[in-house]
């Protein structure tokens, strides 16, 4: 990709595109997603997001989710409290 590619203005007619309804969009050139596709698919997580992934047991996640919408903040607070409580032990 050249610098000119990055500086060019899109020639897409956004007004015309936005005026189309879902029924008028032609999806015929998009291949179906088959089981074979998903067997070989690879999940790619951007590096800046990957460091935030934590594997939780399903029942642990369910318990926190049952505590309310802010369950992720609650998990963070519980972990922070654990750290503070156990700092002296190290």
C-alpha positions in Angstrom: 0.0 0.0 0.0 1.4 3.3 -1.0 1.1 6.7 0.7 -1.3 7.7 -2.1 -3.6 4.9 -1.1 -3.8 6.3 2.4 -4.5 9.8 1.3 -7.1 9.1 -1.3 -10.7 10.0 -0.6 -13.4 7.3 -0.6 -15.6 7.4 -3.7 -18.3 5.5 -1.9 -21.7 7.1 -2.2 -22.5 6.8 1.5 -26.0 8.4 1.2 -27.0 5.9 -1.4 -25.7 3.0 0.6 -27.4 4.2 3.8 -30.7 4.6 2.0 -30.8 0.9 1.1 -32.7 -1.5 3.3 -31.4 -4.9 4.4 -33.7 -6.6 1.9 -32.1 -4.8 -1.0 -28.5 -5.8 -0.2 -27.2 -8.6 -2.4 -25.3 -11.2 -0.3 -25.1 -13.7 -3.1 -21.3 -13.3 -3.6 -20.6 -14.1 0.1 -19.9 -17.8 0.5 -21.8 -19.6 3.3 -20.0 -20.2 6.6 -19.8 -24.0 6.7 -18.6 -26.3 9.5 -15.4 -26.7 7.6 -14.8 -22.9 7.8 -15.2 -23.0 11.6 -13.0 -26.0 12.0 -10.1 -24.1 10.5 -11.0 -20.6 11.8 -8.6 -18.9 14.1 -9.6 -16.3 16.7 -7.2 -13.4 16.5 -7.3 -11.0 19.5 -5.4 -7.7 19.1 -2.4 -7.6 21.4 -3.6 -4.5 23.3 -6.7 -6.5 24.3 -5.1 -9.9 24.8 -3.5 -8.9 28.1 -6.9 -8.4 29.6 -8.1 -12.0 29.1 -8.7 -14.1 32.2 -10.0 -17.7 32.2 -12.8 -18.1 34.7 -14.6 -21.2 35.6 -18.2 -21.0 34.3 -19.8 -21.2 37.7 -17.5 -18.4 39.0 -18.5 -16.1 36.1 -22.1 -17.0 36.6 -22.0 -16.1 40.3 -20.4 -12.7 39.6 -22.8 -12.0 36.8 -25.7 -12.7 39.1 -24.5 -9.9 41.4 -25.4 -7.3 38.8 -24.4 -5.5 35.6 -21.1 -4.2 37.0 -19.8 -7.8 37.6 -16.5 -7.1 35.9 -15.8 -4.2 38.3 -16.7 -6.4 41.2 -14.3 -9.1 40.0 -11.6 -6.4 39.8 -12.4 -5.2 43.3 -12.3 -8.7 44.8 -8.9 -9.4 43.2 -7.6 -6.0 44.3 -8.8 -6.7 47.9 -7.1 -10.1 47.7 -3.8 -8.5 46.7 -4.0 -5.9 49.5 -4.8 -8.6 52.1 -2.0 -10.8 51.0 0.8 -8.2 50.4 2.2 -8.8 53.9 2.3 -12.6 53.4 5.0 -12.2 50.7 
